[in-house]
Amino acid sequence: MTDIEIARGCKMLKIEDISSKLNIDKDYLECYGKYKAKINLDILNNLNNKNGKLILVTSINPTPFGEGKTTMSIGIHDGMRRLGFNSLAVLREPSLGPVFGIKGGAAGGGYSQVVPMDDINLHFTGDMHAIGAANNLLCAAIDNHLFQGNSLNIDKNKILFDRCVDMNDRALRSVTVGLDLGMDVAHENHYSITVATEVMAILCLAKDLMDLKEKISNILFAYDITGKPLFVKDLHVEDAMTILLKDAIKPNLVQTLENNPVIIHGGPFANIAHGCNSLIATKLGLKLADYVITEAGFGADLGAEKFLDIKCRKGNLKPSVIVINATIRSLKYNGGMSKSELNTKNMDYLEKGICNLKVHIENMKKYLDNIIVCLNKFSFDDEEEIRYVKKYCEDLECEFAISSSYENGGEGALDLAKKIALLCTKEKDFYLLYDENDSIKNKIEKISKEIYHARKVNYLKDALENIKEIEKLKLDKLPICVAKTQYSISDDPKKLGYPNNYEITVRNLKVNSGAGFIVVYMGKIMTMPGLSKNPAYENMKIDADGTIYGLF
C-alpha cells in the first residue's frame, strides 16, 4: 500500500475529540473543517501546570530522499501513547518546494503519518501563504517608497530584503524589479523560498503577537545613501505585516493515523534557516503533555545545532533526550555508495560510512549526555547490516534501538519509546556550545571546529566587510545560524562521512536583526532551491472528485 492509501484508510476523529486528549477546551479551537484547527493563544494564560520533558529528534547526514525524522517522531509519539504516556508531537509544517520537488511531503510516511496528509502537505491552514504575503508586503512598501519620492533616501543598491515564494524556482534567484518605473526605482532583487525568510524565522521565535510585531519592526531592510541603517519601523509597515500574520501565529492541531494529537506550526529549512518549529508551539506543548517529541531539520550538524544554540537559548528550553535518527542507506551513502544501489546489501560501504554516525554522536554529547541512536528500519535492510550498526553503537557506549514504525506504526517504536522514557528519568546537564557575547569570528570558529571538525576557517572579502558592518551596528552579540549543505558536516556536499583537517569557507553574512541571529553563508548554498530533472509533480494526478494521487 502507498502512503496515500494508508492515510485514506485511517478513520479520523473530529478535531474536538483530538483536543480533548490534551484537555483543550473546545472554546480555544478555531476549526478549519472537521479535522484540523488552530489553537487560540489565550490558552497560554490558563495553563499553570509544570512543563513536560522535551525530546529532540535529529539525524545523521541524509541522502537526497530524506531519512524519516518526521516518521520517527510520529512513531515515538504513537509508541509512547500506546504505553500510556501523555505524549505530544510538535512538528514543522511542510513547504510546497520539496512537496513538488524530490523529497515529497513532510507529514511522515507509512503507518507513522499525520493526517489529513493532503491538506498538511498543501495549503494546510494558510500559514505559508500568510508569511509570504507579509514578506512581500515589505518588498512592495520599499519599492513604493522609492517611487513616491524616497524621503528616507534609501540606497536602492543596498536593499537587504528579498521577495519570496513557497516553491522551488531557480529562475527567480536574481531578478530586476521596477523597470517600467524609471531608474530611480529599478534595482536588482532576489527571491528566496518562503521557509528561508526572516519573517518565517521571526514567526517561529516570537513569544506572542506583540513580540512578533516588535521583531518585525526591527528588521534591517536597507541602508540610506549615507550608510545609515533603515529598519521596518522607519517604513511604518510593521502593523500591516503583523495583521497578515495574526492567524498564522496560532499553532495548528491535527492527528496521527492512530488518532493521537499533533501540533504542527512553522517550518524554516535547516540548511538555509534555523530549522525548528515555532517556539510558541513547543512551549504550548510542554504545558499540555508530559513528553513533547519535536524535530530539527536535516542532520544534527544543522538542525540540532540551531535548535540547541538558537531556539533553546532564546526560549530557555532544555532537552531531556536527543534521538539520532539513522538509516542504513544513509550510512552506505556516506561511505560512497551510489544512490541507485542504496537498497542493496553492502557491508564495505556501510563500514566506510558509519563514521558519519560517530561524528553526530560525538557532537551531540557536547550538549547533552542523554543520547540514543535509533535505526529507522527499512524493509530492504539486511540483518547483518543491522547487527553491525547495533554493535557499533554499543561499542561507543551509546543507547540503541530499532524502529519499524513506518511499517508497524506505534507498535514498531515501543522499544524506542520505553528507552526514551527511561532516559528521561536520568536528567543530565545541558550545555550550549558558545557564549553569544563572544565575537562573531569566535562563534563561527567554535561551530566550525567543534561541530564541522574543520581545521581552519577562511573568510572571503565580502564576509569580512559584513562582519565589520554588523559590529558597527552593535548587533554582533547574537547567535549564529549557518547556511550550508545538508549532505556533509562540511561546506562541501562531496565530503561525506567524517571529514576533518580541512578548511571551511565563509562567503558572506547577513544579520537577521528582527529574528535575532546572524546568518553565515558557507559554500555554494542557495536560499532558493531548484527543481530536479524529474520532479515529483510529474507523477501527481487528480480525479474529477478531487482525489489526489502521487502526493507523498
Buried (B, 14 or more C-beta within 10 A) or exposed (E): EEBBEBBBEBEBBBBBEBBBBBEBEEEBBEBBEEBBBBBBBEBBEEBEEEBBBBBBBBBBBBBEBBBBBBBBBBBBBBBBBBBEBBBBBBBBBBBBBBBBBBBBBBBBBBBBBBBBBBBBBBEBBEBBBBBBBBBBBBBBBBBEBBEEEBEBEBBBEBBBBBBBBBBBBEEBBEEEBBEEEEEEBBBEBBBBBBBBBBBBBBBBBBBEBEBBBBBBBBBBBBBBEEEEBBBBBBBEBBEBBBBBBEBBBBBBBBBBBBBBBBBBBBBBBBBBBBBBBBBBBBBBBBBBBBBBBBBBBBBBBBBBBBBBBBBBBBBEBBBBBBBBBBBBBBBBBBBEBEEEEBEEBBEEBBBBBBBBBBBBBBBBBBBBBBBBBBBBBBEEBBEEBBEBBBEBBEEBEBBBBBBBBBBBBBBBBBBBBBBBBEBBEEEBEBEBBBEBEBEBBEBBBBBBBBBBBBEEBEBEEEBBEBBEBBEEEEBBBBBBBBBBBBBBBBBBBEBBBBBBEBEBBBBBBBBBBBBBBBBBBBBEBBBBBEBEEEBBEEEBEEEEEEEBEBBB
